[in-house]
């Protein structure tokens, strides 16, 4: 018997996901969740590496953290949108309320999601930004 699947079903399509988070534990757990749903995940720890990789490879979705050293998630989102206007960007943050309330709401971000979250919430968010 397979694992019980409650709530939002996994996407049937395999997506290429660029995951950007400077916390190795967070990165690893999100990567595992996505790979469980058969997505191909490339994880990097900062915005500079993410931009370089996005120039070389094609991704269906970017999941990025807000608070990172060197380049914050909102700056990375804007830089990615300038180069790839149709690329869906999902921002995760432990500070979702503060980011939403601030006047500089991330304009390059398609959806903002609060940490911590459940697999079902991640699936729902991905379905939303990928238009499924």
Residue pairs with C-beta under 8 A, 6 or more apart in sequence:
6 120
7 120
7 123
8 120
8 123
8 124
8 127
9 123
10 36
10 37
10 38
10 123
11 37
11 39
11 123
11 126
11 127
11 130
11 132
13 132
14 38
14 39
14 40
15 39
15 40
15 60
15 61
15 126
15 130
16 39
16 40
16 42
16 57
16 58
16 59
16 60
16 61
17 34
17 39
17 40
17 41
17 42
17 59
17 60
17 61
17 62
17 63
18 42
18 44
18 50
18 53
18 54
18 57
18 59
18 61
18 62
18 63
19 27
19 30
19 31
19 34
19 41
19 42
19 43
19 44
19 62
19 63
19 64
20 43
20 44
20 45
20 46
20 47
20 49
20 50
20 62
20 63
20 64
20 65
20 68
20 73
20 76
21 27
21 30
21 43
21 45
21 63
21 64
21 65
21 68
21 92
22 45
22 46
22 65
22 68
22 69
23 65
24 45
26 65
26 115
27 43
27 45
28 43
30 41
30 63
30 92
30 122
31 41
31 43
33 119
33 122
34 41
34 122
35 41
36 119
37 123
42 53
42 57
42 59
44 50
44 53
45 68
46 68
46 69
46 70
46 71
47 64
47 68
47 70
47 71
47 72
47 73
47 75
47 76
47 79
48 70
48 71
50 62
50 64
50 76
50 80
51 76
51 79
51 80
51 83
54 62
54 80
54 83
54 84
54 87
55 83
59 87
60 88
60 130
61 87
61 88
61 89
61 90
61 126
61 129
61 130
62 77
62 80
62 87
62 88
62 89
62 90
63 90
63 91
63 92
64 73
64 76
64 77
64 89
64 90
64 91
64 92
65 73
65 91
65 92
65 93
66 72
66 73
66 74
66 91
66 92
66 93
66 95
66 99
66 106
67 73
67 93
67 94
67 95
68 76
71 79
73 91
73 93
73 106
73 109
74 91
74 99
74 104
74 106
74 107
74 108
74 109
77 89
77 91
77 106
77 107
77 108
77 109
78 106
78 107
78 108
79 108
80 87
80 89
80 108
81 87
81 89
81 107
81 108
88 110
88 129
88 130
89 108
89 109
89 110
89 111
89 129
90 109
90 110
90 111
90 113
90 125
90 126
90 129
91 99
91 106
91 109
91 111
91 112
91 113
92 113
92 114
92 115
92 117
93 99
93 112
93 113
93 114
93 115
94 114
94 115
94 116
96 112
96 113
96 114
96 115
97 114
99 105
99 106
99 112
100 112
106 112
110 129
111 125
111 128
111 129
113 121
113 122
113 125
117 125
126 132
